[in-house]
C-alpha cells in the first residue's frame, strides 16, 4: 500500500537538499552569475561532511567542513566567472566533473573500495524537541539540518523582500553598470553571492551524507543540483516561488522512494528514480510564458580599468 | 611566420590545460602515497605499450570522436550539451533494435540503416532540450542532463521488460545480426575497427559543413552573436534546433558505433561515460572538428592507460575523471593561463637583462 502520510513526511526530508541548493542557486543568479556547478558542490559537500565526521567523530565538524568545501569550490567558480570573465556553464561543468571524480578517488583512497564509505557519526534527529508535548516526537525525528534549511529559506525570503542588501544584489544582477555608479562593488558582491551559494550547496550535501544517511555514497547527489536549478527557473527567481517549487519536486521524489518501498508493479528503482526528472521537464515545457531571469545573469562584467 | 605565431597562440591554452591537469593528477597520486612518475609511465605503457594496447586506444577513440563532435556542434550555437551520455545510450538502443529486427539486408545497407537509426534516436533525445531552449530559454545544461537520467531509465526498462535475451546470464539484448557489425581491419597484430574510418569521415564532413556551407555559416553566426544575426535575417531558433539535433544524432552515432563495433549487444546499465568525455574533447579542440580527432585520442589514452595504471601501480582510475574536470576548468579560465604565460615571459626578459 502506498501511504500518503509516509509520502508527506518523506517529502519534507527530500525537500531539504533542494531547498539549500536552490536558494544558493537563487542568490548566485540574482547577483548575475549562473552556478550550474551546484551539483558538484553538493557531492563535494556530502563527501567533506563524511570526511569531517569520520576523522573527528563529530557530525557538527562534518557539517562545517561541508560548508567550507562547497564554499571553496564556489570560490574557484567565482574566480573563473567574475575575475576571468570565463564561460560560466563551462566552468560549472568542470566543477561538477571534477567533484565527481575527486570524491570517487578520495573514497577509494580512504576505504580502499568503490560504492560507499564506512558509517560515521551523523545528525539524524533533533532531540531537544523531544519534550515538547504532542508534536515533540514528530519534530524530533527530523535532522537539525531540516530546521536549518527552513531558517535559511526564511532568511533568503527576508533578504530579498526587506533588506537593502537584497536590493543591492538585485541591482547588480539586473544592471551592474548602474550598480557601480551607485557605489556598489559589483565584483565583491558577486563573489560573496557565489561563495554563499557554494556554502549552501555544501550544506545540502551534508544533509545527504549526515542527515538522511550516515555515510557517503558515490554520486549520491544524483542530479539534485539540476532539479534545484530547475526550481529556481520554475519559481521565477522569486524566493517564495523557489521554495514552493522545491516542495513540488520533493513530493515526487518522496513518491518515487515510496514506490520503491512497496515494489510498485515490480518496476526497477532506476525507472522510478526518473520520475522527478520527467515531471520537471514536463513542468518546464508546459509552464506559461518565458522564464526570464535577472537581465545580466551569466554575463561577465568587466571593470573599466581592466 | 604569423601563421606559426597564430598556431602557437591557438594551442597554448589547450596544452597548458592538459599540463595543469597532469600536475593536479600528480598531486592526487602523491596523496595516495604512490609515485606519480611511475603511475604516468604505467598509464602510457597501457595505452601505447604493445600493438594490442595501441589498437585498443585507437578503437576507443571512435566513440569519443563522435561525442566530441556532438558537443562541438551544439557549442557552435552556444548551447552546452552535457546530455551526450543519454543521447548515446538511446542511440545505442535504437541501433540495437535495428540491428536485431531488420533482417535480410546485405551488410553494407544494413550498416547504413542501423547507423541512421542510431543517429535518429540520438537526435530525438536532443529534441526536447532544443524545444525547451527555443521556447522557454531553459539552459541546455539543465535540460540535457535531466534527459540523461530519463534515458538510462527508459532504456533499462525497455531491455528488462521487452527485449531481454533469453539465453543469457546477464540482462542484455540479443546480439545484433552479423550484417550490422562493423568489421575489424587486421594487419599483423593491429586490430582496428572500421568505425574509426567512419568517425574520421564524420569529422571531415562536419568541418566542411561548418566552414564551406551556408547553413554552417549561419550556425556560426548565431553562436557569435544571436541578436545581430537575427537582424541580418538568420533564424536564431532554426539554427539552435538544427545544431542540437545534429549534436544528439552524433552522440547517438557514438553509441551505435560502440555497439556495432566492439560490443555486439546492448547490456542493461550501459553508460560508458563517453558523453561526458566529449565536453573536454570539444573544448580543447576549440570547436575544430579535425582537431577533435586528436583531442579524443588524448582521452582514449587516458581511459585505456588508466586501467594499467590501476592494476600495476594501484592508482584508482577515477583520477582521470578528476583530471577531466581540471582541464575544463582551465579552459574556462583561459585568463589565468594568459597571466602565467606573461609572468614567465617577464621573468625570462628579466633574466636577459
Interface residues (C-beta under 8 A of the other chain):
Chain A: X34 X36 X39 X40 X76 X79 X80 X83 X84 X85 X86 X87 X88 X89 X90 X91 X92 X93 X94 X95 X96 X97 X98 X99 X100 X101 X102 X104 X105 X108 X109 X222 X223 X226 X227 X229 X230 X233 X267 X268 X270 X271 X273 X274 X277 X278 X280 X281 X284 X285 X287 X290 X291 X292
Chain B: X28 X31 X32 X80 X82 X128 X131 X132 X135 X136 X137 X138 X139 X141 X142 X143 X145 X146 X147 X148 X149 X150 X152 X153 X154 X156 X157 X160 X276 X279 X283 X316 X318 X319 X320 X321 X322 X323 X324 X325 X326 X327 X328 X329 X331 X332 X333 X334 X335 X336
